[in-house]
Amino acid sequence: MKNFFKHARSYIFRGFLAIIPLFLCVLAVQLLYTLIDKKVIGFLNNFFEVRQIPGLGIILVLVTLYLIGLIISNIAGRQILHFIDGVSQKIPFIGAIYSVGKQLSHGLSVTEGDKKAFQKAVLVDVSNTNIWVPAFVTGEVFNQKTQEKMIVVLIPTAPTPATGFVAAVKPSQIMDSGWSVEDCLKTIVSVGIIAPKNIKGTSLS
């Protein structure tokens, strides 16, 4: 009987682990349907009757975003965007919010050739305590007083990498993890449970 309960507990736990990814997928789909799909269809129903087809609202949002991206990619679209920028900057309070949103948008976009928002996954010793935390290199600045190059990093918090804080650190405080950005994100989201087995360990200085 003892072996039976041990056997049952083991397989119940395995079954629980197996359904976690499926549960998260279902939850994500449910959130998309509730927060986007139903809202979009409800908004359109204010103007004309739209048949409630699951997923239609999300498809319409994606198509709209694609068309907007297509429009602002040509000269006329960029001129329109430039006009909206100028008007928004002149409106108190709205201008400040628009400016923050624009900076965030630029940070997440692919600019300056093939440069991406997260250039590299590294490990950072923030307070020189020899405790290394995962971070993403986002850029670099130059300290005119010390004539040193400083590396700008985003140090995310687990398990939500979208939150964290930005720091400018010396290259000697940074260790090359040898991880891809995706590997580092998985490590943070899983609170270290899913992590690469090795660290490159070389300094960036």
Residue, then its C-alpha position, 0 to 999 in steps of 0.5 A: m500500500k505504501n508503494f502504491f501511494k508513492h507511485a500514485r503521488s509520483y505520477i500525479f506530480r508528473g501530470f501536474l507538471a505536464i498540464i502547467p504549460l497547457f494551462l498557461c496557454v489556455l489562460a493566455v488565450q482567455l486573456l486575449y479573448t477577454l481583453i482584446d477580442k470582446k472589446v474590439i467587437g463591442f466597440l465595432n458594434n457601436f457603429f454596425e453589427v458585427r457577428q461574434i466570431p472568436g478570434l475576429g477581434i484579435i485578427l482585426v487588431l493585427v491587420t490594423l497594426y500591419l496597415i499602420g506599419l505599412i503606412i508609416s513606412n513610406i514618406a507620406g506616413r512619416q510626414i503624418l507621424h511627424f505632424i502628430d509628434g509636433v502637435s502632441q508635444k505642444i499639449p501640456f501633460i499629453g506631450a510628456i506622456y507622448s514623449v515617454g511612450k515615444q522613447l520606449s517605442h524607440g528603445l524597443s525598435v530595431t535601430e542603428g543597423d541591426k542593433k536591438a533593444f537587448q544587445k547581450a545577456v550578461l551577469v552584473d556585480v552591481s555593488n561589488t559583492n561578488i553576487w552576479v545577477p542576470a542583466f541585459v546590455t542596452g547601450e553605453v555612455f561615456n563618463q567625461k570626468t573619469q574618461e571611462k566607458m560605462i555600460v548601460v544595463l537593464i537588471p530585471t526582476a524575477p519572474t517579471p522581466a518587464t520590470g527592474f531597474v537601469a544601471a550604468v556600470k563599469p565593464s569590469q563589473i560585467m561578466d559575459s554569460g555566454w547565454s542568448v537573450e532568450d536563455c536569460l529571459k527563461t532563467i528570469v521567468s522560471v526564477g532560475i529553475i530553467a537555466p543554462k548549465n554553463i557560464k562563459g565567465t569572461s570579463l567584458s573589460 
